[in-house]
Amino acid sequence: MITREQLEENQVSIYFIVLIFAALFGFVWPNVGEKLELSISLVIALLMYSMFSQIPFISLKDAFKNSRFIGALLTTNFIIVPIVVWGLSKFLPDNPSLLIGVYLVLLTPCIDYVIVFTSLGKGNEKLILVSTPLLFLTQMLLLPVYLWIFIGSEMAMIVEPRPFIEAFLGLIVVPLVIAILLQINSQRSLIGKKTLHVSAWLPVPLMAITLFVVVSSQIGKLPDFKDQIVKVIPIYIAFMVIMPIIAKYIGKLFRLDVSSGRTLIFSSATRNSLVVLPLGLALPEISTLVAAVIVTQTIVELICELIYIRVVPNVLLRD
């Protein structure tokens, strides 16, 4: 019988197999895959619950004391990242629809599954967890400003806070509250303790399910925009290569410990694609192209994250 430790040790292989199968499924049965799109938010919420349930929230108060990490986090995500994105965008054609998709997804730091990948990459998931409200509020305020600077005032007007708020409540707050209540209940109830034990098995299979649902439901849309997709993929790959290196040295500049430095690396490179996707889909006339550009980033990012969880702790920032 497989143990939880064996499951976690083989998770990278599991994820790669799931990615390949999801891509094939999405192309062979595109109609079935598209229907899975409705379950993306639910699957991510379950994934976040499984992750939150394993975090000892009693010790979270220590994470708030790390002012150096908060400074490094804000500097990286809201000063360095926009500069990098602006530079990379100069290699793209002057197509507003294409650029708006790239800017939407690359200028917004992730507030959901970055917690999972940070944990898998031996970072400090508690730090990124307590930082999600700050990241959420800051990106909601600054994204229109960045769009106004990079594209113009008309594009800046498209950003509405509602999709961000809904995603934050559904993907972060609700799973977090349930996980905290379960931990409190586990101190008093045998059922609560057993439920918490079962939840410890969930992160790996739920991450696999999330990868399958996202990729299989979205990959069938990409061939319609292959000419544009080919142009953004190198930009996304360059971003995923550049940001971890920059974040490593920013971590050193702020004198972060190894665990916090890894957390900064994952936050700097992991983007809010699943949260900004509703923004892209809500755009009149250009929604399909913008959504395709965002989804392409999701696929590139997920593949890179599977590499990150090995490279970051073993090569880029070792103990």
C-alpha positions in Angstrom: 0.0 0.0 0.0 1.4 3.4 -1.0 2.2 5.8 1.9 1.7 9.5 2.0 5.5 10.0 2.0 5.8 7.9 -1.2 3.0 10.0 -2.8 4.8 13.2 -2.0 8.2 11.9 -3.2 6.8 10.9 -6.6 4.6 14.0 -7.0 6.7 15.6 -9.8 6.4 12.5 -12.0 2.7 12.4 -11.2 2.2 16.0 -12.3 4.1 15.5 -15.6 2.0 12.5 -16.5 -1.2 14.4 -15.7 -0.1 17.4 -17.8 0.5 15.2 -20.8 -2.7 13.3 -20.4 -4.7 16.5 -19.9 -3.3 18.0 -23.1 -4.2 14.9 -25.1 -7.7 14.8 -23.5 -8.3 18.5 -24.3 -7.4 18.0 -27.9 -9.2 14.7 -28.5 -12.4 15.6 -26.6 -12.5 19.4 -26.6 -16.3 19.6 -25.9 -15.9 17.5 -22.8 -12.8 19.5 -21.7 -14.5 22.8 -22.1 -17.3 21.7 -19.7 -14.6 21.1 -17.0 -14.0 24.9 -17.0 -16.9 25.3 -14.7 -15.2 23.2 -12.0 -11.8 25.2 -12.0 -12.7 27.4 -9.1 -14.1 24.5 -7.0 -11.1 22.4 -7.6 -8.7 25.2 -6.7 -10.7 25.9 -3.5 -10.4 22.3 -2.5 -6.7 22.3 -3.2 -6.3 25.4 -1.0 -8.3 23.9 1.8 -6.0 20.8 1.7 -3.0 23.0 1.9 -4.4 25.3 4.7 -5.4 22.3 6.8 -1.7 21.3 7.1 -0.5 24.7 8.3 -0.2 25.2 12.1 -2.1 28.5 12.4 -1.1 29.0 16.0 2.5 29.8 14.8 1.3 32.2 12.1 1.8 35.2 14.3 5.6 34.8 13.9 5.2 35.4 10.2 3.8 38.9 10.7 7.0 39.9 12.4 9.1 39.4 9.3 9.1 43.0 8.0 12.1 42.3 5.8 10.2 39.7 3.9 7.2 42.0 3.4 9.5 44.7 2.1 11.2 42.3 -0.3 7.8 40.9 -1.4 6.4 44.3 -2.3 9.6 45.5 -3.9 9.9 42.4 -6.1 6.3 42.1 -7.2 5.4 45.8 -7.6 8.6 47.5 -8.6 10.9 44.9 -10.2 8.3 42.8 -11.9 6.6 45.7 -13.7 10.1 46.9 -15.0 10.9 43.3 -16.3 7.4 43.0 -17.9 7.7 46.4 -19.6 11.1 45.4 -21.0 9.9 42.0 -22.2 6.8 43.6 -23.8 9.1 45.5 -26.2 9.7 42.2 -28.0 6.0 41.8 -28.7 4.1 43.3 -31.7 2.1 46.5 -31.0 -1.2 44.7 -30.6 -3.3 46.0 -27.8 -5.3 42.8 -27.4 -2.1 40.8 -27.1 -0.5 43.2 -24.8 -3.5 43.5 -22.5 -3.5 39.8 -21.9 0.2 39.7 -21.2 0.0 42.7 -18.8 -3.0 41.3 -17.0 -1.4 38.0 -16.2 2.2 39.1 -15.6 1.6 42.1 -13.5 -0.5 40.3 -10.9 1.2 38.1 -8.3 -0.6 34.8 -7.4 -2.6 34.6 -4.3 -3.8 30.9 -4.4 -1.7 27.9 -5.6 1.6 29.8 -5.0 1.1 28.6 -1.4 1.1 25.0 -2.6 4.1 25.3 -4.8 6.0 27.3 -2.1 5.4 24.4 0.3 6.5 21.8 -2.3 9.6 23.9 -3.0 10.6 23.9 0.6 9.7 27.6 1.2 7.8 29.1 4.0 4.1 28.8 3.1 3.1 30.6 6.3 4.8 33.7 5.1 3.1 33.8 1.7 -0.2 32.8 3.3 -0.3 35.8 5.6 0.9 38.0 2.7 -2.1 37.2 0.4 -4.4 39.9 1.7 -1.6 42.5 1.1 -0.8 41.1 -2.3 -4.5 41.1 -3.2 -5.2 44.7 -2.2 -2.0 46.1 -3.7 -2.4 44.5 -7.1 -6.0 45.5 -7.3 -5.0 49.1 -6.7 -1.9 49.2 -8.9 -3.0 47.1 -11.9 -5.1 50.0 -13.4 -2.1 52.3 -12.9 0.3 49.9 -14.7 -2.2 49.5 -17.6 -2.6 53.3 -17.8 1.2 53.7 -18.0 1.9 50.8 -20.4 -1.1 51.0 -22.7 -3.2 54.0 -21.9 -6.2 55.3 -19.9 -8.8 53.5 -21.9 -7.4 50.1 -21.1 -7.0 51.0 -17.5 -10.8 51.5 -17.2 -11.5 47.8 -17.9 -10.2 46.5 -14.6 -13.0 45.9 -12.1 -12.5 44.8 -8.6 -15.3 42.3 -8.5 -13.5 39.3 -10.1 -10.6 39.8 -7.7 -12.8 40.0 -4.7 -14.8 36.9 -5.7 -11.7 34.9 -6.3 -10.1 36.0 -3.0 -13.2 35.1 -1.0 -13.8 31.8 -2.8 -10.3 30.6 -3.2 -8.6 31.9 -0.1 -11.0 33.1 2.7 -13.6 30.3 2.6 -11.0 27.4 2.5 -8.9 29.2 5.1 -11.8 29.6 7.5 -12.9 25.9 7.1 -9.3 24.8 7.7 -9.0 26.9 10.9 -12.3 25.7 12.2 -11.3 22.1 11.5 -8.0 22.5 13.4 -9.8 24.0 16.4 -12.4 21.1 16.3 -9.6 18.5 16.0 -8.4 19.5 19.5 -11.8 18.5 21.0 -13.2 15.9 18.6 -12.0 12.5 17.4 -13.8 13.0 14.1 -12.1 16.4 13.6 -8.7 14.8 14.2 -9.4 12.0 11.8 -10.7 14.5 9.2 -7.5 16.5 9.6 -5.4 13.3 9.1 -7.3 12.4 5.9 -6.8 16.0 4.6 -3.0 15.5 4.8 -3.3 13.0 1.9 -5.1 15.5 -0.3 -2.6 18.1 -1.6 -0.9 15.9 -4.2 -4.0 14.3 -5.7 -5.8 17.6 -5.7 -2.9 19.4 -7.4 -3.0 16.7 -10.0 -6.7 17.2 -10.5 -6.3 21.0 -10.7 -3.6 20.6 -13.4 -5.9 18.2 -15.4 -9.0 20.5 -15.2 -7.2 23.7 -16.1 -5.1 22.3 -19.0 -7.8 20.0 -20.5 -10.5 22.7 -20.4 -8.3 25.4 -21.9 -5.8 23.9 -24.3 -8.3 23.3 -27.1 -8.7 27.1 -27.5 -5.1 27.8 -28.2 -4.8 26.6 -31.9 -7.2 29.3 -33.0 -4.6 31.9 -32.0 -1.4 30.0 -32.8 0.2 33.0 -34.5 -0.2 35.1 -31.4 0.6 32.3 -29.0 3.9 31.6 -30.6 4.9 35.2 -29.9 4.1 35.2 -26.2 5.5 31.8 -25.2 9.2 33.0 -25.4 8.2 36.1 -23.3 6.6 33.8 -20.6 9.6 31.5 -20.5 12.0 34.4 -20.3 9.9 35.8 -17.4 10.0 32.5 -15.6 13.8 32.3 -16.0 14.6 35.9 -15.1 12.5 36.5 -12.0 13.8 33.7 -9.8 17.4 34.9 -10.4 16.5 38.5 -9.6 14.4 37.5 -6.6 17.3 35.5 -5.2 19.5 38.6 -5.1 16.7 40.8 -3.7 16.3 38.2 -0.9 20.0 38.6 -0.2 19.7 42.4 -0.3 16.9 42.2 2.3 18.9 39.6 4.3 16.2 36.9 4.1 16.8 33.4 5.4 16.9 30.5 3.0 13.2 29.5 3.5 12.0 33.1 3.1 14.2 33.6 0.1 12.6 30.6 -1.6 9.2 32.0 -0.8 10.1 35.2 -2.4 11.3 33.4 -5.6 8.0 31.5 -5.9 5.9 34.7 -5.4 7.9 36.7 -7.9 7.5 34.1 -10.7 4.0 32.8 -10.0 1.2 34.9 -11.5 -2.5 35.3 -10.9 -3.7 33.7 -14.1 -6.7 32.0 -12.8 -7.9 35.1 -11.0 -7.4 37.5 -14.0 -8.9 35.0 -16.5 -12.5 36.3 -15.6 -11.2 39.8 -16.4 -10.0 38.7 -19.8 -13.2 36.9 -20.6 -15.2 40.0 -19.6 -13.6 42.2 -22.2 -15.8 43.0 -25.2 -14.7 41.9 -28.7 -11.2 40.9 -27.7 -12.0 38.5 -24.8 -11.2 35.3 -26.7 -7.7 36.3 -27.7 -7.0 37.8 -24.3 -8.2 34.6 -22.6 -6.0 32.5 -24.9 -3.0 34.6 -24.0 -3.7 34.2 -20.3 -4.3 30.5 -20.5 -1.0 30.0 -22.4 0.8 31.6 -19.5 -1.0 29.2 -17.1 0.3 26.2 -19.0 3.9 27.6 -19.3 3.8 28.5 -15.6 2.6 25.1 -14.4 5.3 23.3 -16.3 7.9 25.7 -14.9 6.6 25.3 -11.4 7.2 21.6 -11.6 10.8 22.4 -12.4 11.0 25.1 -9.7 10.1 22.7 -6.9 13.2 20.8 -7.7 15.6 23.5 -8.9 14.9 26.2 -6.3 15.7 24.2 -3.1 18.4 22.0 -4.7 20.2 24.4 -7.0 19.1 28.0 -6.9 18.8 28.5 -3.1 20.2 25.5 -1.2 20.3 25.0 2.6 
